[in-house]
């Protein structure tokens, strides 16, 4: 895929890290869990992009 997709996936991962940190700082477990979910989603998408790049 394109570099734009890769950047979006990385941005999603970084946003998740920010949410997780904010959740920890405010003792908000829902926000922390949402951040972890966003990170996982970004990581899975990045892995998919890497697999696609292998088969190019």
Buried (B, 14 or more C-beta within 10 A) or exposed (E): EEEEBBEBBBEBBEBBBEBBEBBEEEEBEEBBEBBBEBBEBBBEBBEEBEEEEEEE
